[in-house]
Amino acid sequence: MRSLFGIALAASVCLTLVVAGCGGSNGAGLGGDGGQACTTGSCPQGDGGNPTPESGGNGLTCGAPTACGAAGNGRTYEECTQVTPGGQCSAIVYQVSDGHAFTCAGCANCGPVQQQLASYCATAPSGDAGSSSGGDASTGDSSTDADAGSDADAGDDAGGGGTTCLPGVACGSGGLSYEECTTTGRGGACTSIQYEVSNGTSFACASCSDCNSAIQQLDAYCAAENPTTTCTASSPCETSPLTYQTCTTSIGGTCEAVYYQTSDSQTFHCTSCSDCSSALSSLDGYCTQHTPPVTTCGAANACGAGGATYQLCTTTQGGTCESQQYTTSTGQAFSCSACGSCTLALTGLETYCASLTGTGNAVLFGGFSSTGPGLADTWLWNGSTWTAGPSTGPSARGDADGATLGGQLVLFGGTSDTSVTTAYGDTWAWGGTGWTQAATTGPSIRFGAAMATLGSRIVLFGGASTDSATSDLADTWAWSNGVWSQLTPASSPPARVGASAAVLGGKMVVFGGLSAASGYLGDTWTFDGTTWTQESPGTSPAARYYASAATLGGQVILFGGSTGVDNADTWAWNGSTWTQLSPAASPTARSGASATAYDGTIVLFGGSSSGVYQSDTWIWNGSSWASTAATGPQARFGAMMGTL
């Protein structure tokens, strides 16, 4: 800073006086070729104004006269060096031909005195040429400027004064600058000097000849205006291998900018010192992109009846889900359209799992004979023919419910006859070659419940325990690992018997039934494993009970059922609404028929058509029904049917 001041001052003198050999703030001469200022110690010899050792004494040795101001005004000045008897410089005096003198005591720091001389020479000569510009311009030798004070007023009256400033100089590196401004009286004599910073701060000299303190203050102030940047310790950049630092740039202790810098030299600048939200978001995104993806899979669930399993696998990057898919132990994969949007993938998985069978059979058990009592026979469908199974198994019954899980077809409940003489609460499992009793405890005795496989559990809802309408049930149970557990969802469908059930998109779908309070029902409910939700489809089948339902091709297909009159209509549920289909062929109207998905089709058997029990077998291929010529089970109503 001090050197900048000297340069600026010297430049001003040079420009004002138009002389060669202009010195610096250490008191260099303003004229002549020997105009070197003495500092501390002996003055060097020269061919101009510097004394020689022979000069001796305490006199002045002066350089050649130099024009003071514009050429032709008649004034000149000389740079004179005053030495001690020992040859040491004691002062430098600038003597103007009109009698004015400007003294730099000590031979050092003569910049302010040179500035005063330059300002004086820049003014027009006054009428009183012999008056001194005196006053504060002299800092030392009163003998050379003895009349300064007495002539000051005369000089002030003779000419105009004012303030002139040197060109701006940078103050630190923060964008500020400062000017050195000199104020003169009317006679042209310096009255004050101050340094004015572009932000309004100023530092005044003690006098025109003493600016040391002001310069020191200016130096310190501008030094504080240099930007400083400090950064925090490195922090993890999400879960990537990178790290980042928060860096703050300040000037004079005040924050100017904040940015984040990663270990690979990427920077993210904050909008302001108090608003880093956008920069932090960009940093997070960048770190996430550099995080190795991680894939984790959930628990294995049964996939069909052949012992295969499936898992939901999630790939994350930086803790953010990137993709999800269902993978099976057989190597199949069903990708979700987006994280948390897996309905179509789950539907594809369910269809695939339904096609996996342990023995390659659809299994039919029991039902009511045309005279009313329950039946206890087991039949196996291989896609073209029926074959009788073993004669041992559950006691004779109809209206039992079944679903496949973990390589077993699980059967629960039912009733001994259409008069509901005896209802059952036992659980049986078909393993492919025969029946075994799996449990005797669990849900209370009942028949006509809704039952389907949902993920790794079989879910059972409702039913009735007696032939009385007041015995309808609305409880929810889950079968897993050979044990029944009652669930407590926050909401549930009203109690009912004879509802239809299937699974689609990871949800159990229940439609219709018969209610003691409301009669035939036409509502649709879904269960996601935690709670029941009543759906509000734009269209829906008419209220009914004992309709047949199974899942195929991303749809729940529902057929028939009774509304007091048996029906022969076919409907499809796509996850949000029901659509009535118009197949080219269809079974006759009926209720209580048994249906299950098998080998890419839906197999439907029997039922009651206007009170007449049926023994025909129909196949739904995804667009139409087709009858078969297969014979086997006797006519019946309410048989349990599943796939294994």
Long-range contacts (C-beta under 8 A, 24 or more apart in sequence): 1-215, 1-218, 1-219, 1-222, 1-223, 2-215, 2-219, 4-169, 4-170, 5-111, 5-169, 5-180, 5-215, 5-218, 6-111, 8-166, 8-167, 8-169, 8-180, 9-111, 9-112, 9-114, 9-115, 9-166, 9-180, 10-111, 10-114, 11-166, 12-115, 12-118, 12-166, 12-180, 13-114, 13-115, 13-117, 13-118, 16-118, 16-119, 16-121, 16-122, 17-66, 17-67, 17-68, 17-69, 17-117, 17-118, 17-121, 18-67, 19-66, 19-67, 23-110, 23-114, 24-111, 25-109, 25-110, 25-111, 25-114, 26-108, 26-109, 26-110, 26-111, 27-92, 27-104, 27-107, 27-108, 27-109, 27-110, 27-111, 27-113, 27-114, 28-110, 29-63, 29-79, 29-92, 30-66, 30-77, 30-79, 30-94, 30-114, 30-117, 31-63, 31-64, 31-65, 31-66, 31-77, 31-78, 31-79, 32-63, 32-64, 32-66, 32-79, 34-63, 35-63, 35-79, 37-81, 37-89, 37-92, 37-104, 37-107, 37-108, 37-110, 38-81, 38-83, 38-88, 38-89, 38-92, 38-107, 39-89, 39-107, 39-108, 40-88, 40-106, 40-107, 40-108, 41-88, 41-89, 42-87, 42-88, 42-89, 43-81, 43-83, 43-87, 43-88, 43-89, 43-107, 49-78, 49-79, 49-80, 49-81, 50-81, 51-81, 51-83, 51-87, 53-87, 55-83, 55-87, 56-85, 56-87, 57-83, 57-85, 58-82, 58-83, 58-84, 58-85, 58-90, 59-83, 60-93, 60-144, 62-95, 65-97, 68-96, 68-97, 68-117, 68-120, 68-121, 69-121, 69-122, 69-123, 69-124, 69-125, 73-124, 73-125, 74-125, 75-121, 75-125, 75-129, 77-117, 77-121, 81-107, 82-141, 91-140, 91-141, 91-144, 93-141, 93-144, 95-144, 96-120, 96-121, 96-133, 98-125, 98-129, 98-130, 98-131, 99-129, 99-130, 99-131, 99-132, 99-147, 100-131, 100-132, 100-133, 100-134, 101-132, 101-138, 101-144, 101-145, 101-148, 102-133, 102-137, 102-138, 102-145, 103-137, 103-138, 103-139, 103-140, 103-141, 103-144, 103-145, 104-139, 104-140, 104-209, 105-139, 105-140, 105-141, 106-140, 109-212, 111-211, 112-193, 112-205, 112-208, 112-209, 112-210, 112-211, 113-137, 113-139, 113-209, 115-180, 115-182, 115-190, 115-193, 115-208, 116-182, 116-189, 116-190, 116-208, 116-209, 119-164, 119-182, 119-184, 119-188, 119-190, 120-184, 120-188, 120-189, 122-188, 123-159, 123-184, 123-187, 123-188, 124-159, 126-154, 126-155, 126-158, 126-159, 126-187, 126-188, 127-158, 128-154, 128-155, 128-158, 131-155, 131-158, 131-187, 133-187, 133-188, 133-189, 134-189, 135-189, 136-189, 136-190, 136-191, 136-207, 136-208, 136-209, 137-189, 137-190, 137-208, 137-209, 138-209, 139-207, 139-209, 139-210, 152-185, 152-187, 152-189, 154-187, 155-185, 155-186, 155-187, 155-188, 155-189, 156-185, 156-186, 156-187, 156-189, 157-186, 157-187, 158-186, 158-187, 159-186, 159-187, 159-188, 160-186, 161-185, 161-186, 161-187, 161-188, 161-191, 165-196, 168-198, 171-197, 171-198, 171-218, 171-221, 171-222, 171-225, 172-222, 172-223, 172-224, 172-225, 172-226, 172-251, 173-225, 173-226, 173-227, 174-225, 174-226, 174-227, 174-251, 174-252, 174-256, 176-222, 176-225, 178-218, 178-222, 182-208, 197-221, 197-222, 224-251, 224-252, 224-253, 225-251, 225-252, 226-251, 227-251, 227-256, 231-261, 234-263, 237-262, 237-263, 237-283, 237-286, 237-287, 237-290, 238-284, 238-287, 238-288, 238-291, 238-318, 238-319, 239-291, 239-318, 239-319, 240-287, 240-288, 240-290, 240-291, 240-292, 240-318, 241-290, 242-287, 242-290, 244-283, 244-287, 248-273, 262-286, 262-287, 284-318, 287-318, 288-317, 288-318, 288-319, 288-320, 289-317, 289-318, 291-317, 291-318, 291-319, 292-317, 293-317, 293-322, 297-327, 299-456, 300-329, 300-456, 301-455, 301-456, 302-353, 302-404, 302-405, 302-406, 302-407, 302-453, 302-456, 303-328, 303-329, 303-330, 303-349, 303-352, 303-353, 303-356, 304-352, 304-353, 304-354, 304-355, 304-356, 304-357, 304-404, 304-643, 305-356, 305-357, 305-358, 305-359, 305-404, 305-407, 305-408, 305-409, 305-643, 305-644, 306-356, 306-357, 306-358, 306-407, 307-358, 307-406, 307-407, 308-353, 308-356, 310-349, 310-353, 312-342, 314-339, 328-352, 328-353, 330-356, 342-506, 343-505, 343-506, 343-575, 344-505, 344-554, 346-505, 346-506, 347-504, 347-505, 347-554, 347-575, 348-554, 350-503, 350-504, 350-551, 351-551, 351-552, 351-553, 351-554, 351-597, 354-551, 354-552, 354-597, 354-598, 354-643, 355-597, 355-599, 355-600, 357-598, 357-599, 357-643, 357-644, 358-407, 358-431, 358-432, 358-644, 359-432, 359-433, 359-644, 360-599, 361-643, 361-644, 362-596, 362-598, 362-603, 362-641, 362-642, 362-643, 363-389, 363-409, 363-430, 363-641, 363-642, 363-643, 363-644, 364-594, 364-605, 364-633, 364-639, 364-640, 364-641, 365-393, 365-394, 365-400, 365-402, 365-411, 365-430, 365-639, 365-640, 365-641, 366-394, 366-396, 366-397, 366-398, 366-400, 366-414, 366-636, 366-638, 366-639, 366-640, 367-398, 367-594, 367-606, 367-636, 367-637, 367-638, 367-639, 367-640, 368-398, 368-399, 368-417, 368-418, 368-613, 368-636, 368-637, 368-638, 369-613, 369-634, 369-635, 369-636, 370-612, 370-613, 370-635, 370-636, 372-417, 372-418, 372-419, 373-416, 373-417, 374-398, 374-414, 374-415, 374-416, 374-417, 375-634, 375-636, 375-639, 377-633, 378-430, 378-435, 379-632, 379-633, 381-598, 381-603, 381-605, 381-617, 381-630, 381-632, 383-598, 383-599, 384-628, 384-630, 385-630, 385-632, 386-617, 386-630, 386-631, 386-632, 386-633, 387-632, 388-632, 389-434, 390-433, 390-434, 390-435, 392-434, 392-435, 393-428, 393-430, 393-434, 393-435, 394-424, 394-426, 394-428, 394-435, 394-437, 395-424, 397-424, 397-447, 398-447, 398-636, 398-637, 398-638, 398-639, 399-447, 399-448, 399-638, 400-424, 400-447, 400-640, 401-448, 401-449, 401-450, 401-451, 401-460, 401-463, 401-640, 402-451, 402-640, 402-641, 402-642, 403-451, 403-452, 403-453, 403-458, 403-642, 404-453, 404-642, 404-643, 404-644, 405-453, 405-456, 405-457, 405-458, 405-479, 405-480, 407-431, 407-432, 407-644, 408-438, 408-644, 409-642, 409-643, 409-644, 410-438, 410-458, 410-479, 411-435, 411-640, 412-442, 412-443, 412-449, 412-451, 412-460, 412-479, 413-443, 413-445, 413-446, 413-447, 413-449, 413-463, 414-447, 414-640, 415-447, 418-637, 419-467, 420-447, 420-464, 420-466, 420-467, 423-447, 423-465, 423-466, 427-479, 427-484, 430-642, 430-644, 431-644, 432-644, 438-482, 439-482, 439-483, 439-484, 441-484, 442-477, 442-479, 442-483, 442-484, 443-475, 443-477, 443-484, 443-486, 444-473, 446-473, 447-497, 448-497, 448-498, 448-499, 448-546, 448-638, 449-473, 449-497, 450-499, 450-500, 450-501, 450-508, 450-510, 450-513, 451-501, 452-501, 452-502, 452-503, 452-508, 452-509, 453-503, 454-503, 454-506, 454-507, 454-508, 454-527, 454-529, 455-506, 455-529, 456-480, 457-529, 459-487, 459-508, 459-527, 459-529, 461-492, 461-493, 461-499, 461-501, 461-508, 461-510, 461-527, 462-493, 462-495, 462-496, 462-497, 462-499, 462-513, 463-497, 464-497, 469-516, 470-516, 472-496, 472-497, 472-514, 472-515, 472-516, 473-497, 476-527, 476-532, 489-527, 489-530, 489-531, 489-532, 490-531, 491-531, 491-532, 491-533, 492-532, 493-523, 493-525, 493-532, 493-534, 494-518, 494-521, 496-521, 496-545, 497-545, 498-545, 498-546, 499-545, 500-546, 500-547, 500-548, 500-549, 500-558, 500-561, 501-549, 502-549, 502-550, 502-551, 502-556, 503-551, 504-551, 504-554, 504-555, 504-556, 504-573, 504-574, 504-575, 505-575, 507-575, 509-549, 509-556, 509-573, 511-541, 511-547, 511-549, 511-558, 511-573, 512-541, 512-543, 512-544, 512-545, 512-547, 512-561, 513-545, 514-545, 519-543, 520-544, 520-545, 520-562, 520-563, 520-564, 521-545, 524-573, 524-578, 535-576, 537-573, 537-576, 537-577, 537-578, 538-577, 539-577, 539-578, 539-579, 539-580, 540-577, 540-578, 541-569, 541-571, 541-578, 541-580, 542-567, 544-591, 545-591, 546-591, 546-592, 546-638, 547-591, 548-593, 548-594, 548-595, 548-604, 548-607, 549-595, 550-595, 550-596, 550-597, 550-602, 551-597, 552-597, 552-600, 552-601, 552-602, 552-620, 552-622, 553-622, 557-602, 557-620, 559-586, 559-587, 559-593, 559-595, 559-604, 559-620, 560-587, 560-589, 560-590, 560-591, 560-593, 560-607, 561-591, 562-591, 562-592, 565-589, 565-610, 566-590, 566-591, 566-608, 566-609, 566-610, 567-591, 570-620, 570-625, 583-620, 583-623, 583-624, 583-625, 584-624, 585-624, 585-625, 585-626, 585-627, 586-625, 587-616, 587-618, 587-625, 587-627, 588-614, 590-614, 591-637, 592-637, 592-638, 594-638, 594-639, 594-640, 594-641, 595-641, 596-641, 596-642, 596-643, 597-643, 598-643, 603-641, 605-633, 605-639, 605-641, 606-633, 606-635, 606-636, 606-637, 606-639, 607-637, 608-637, 613-637
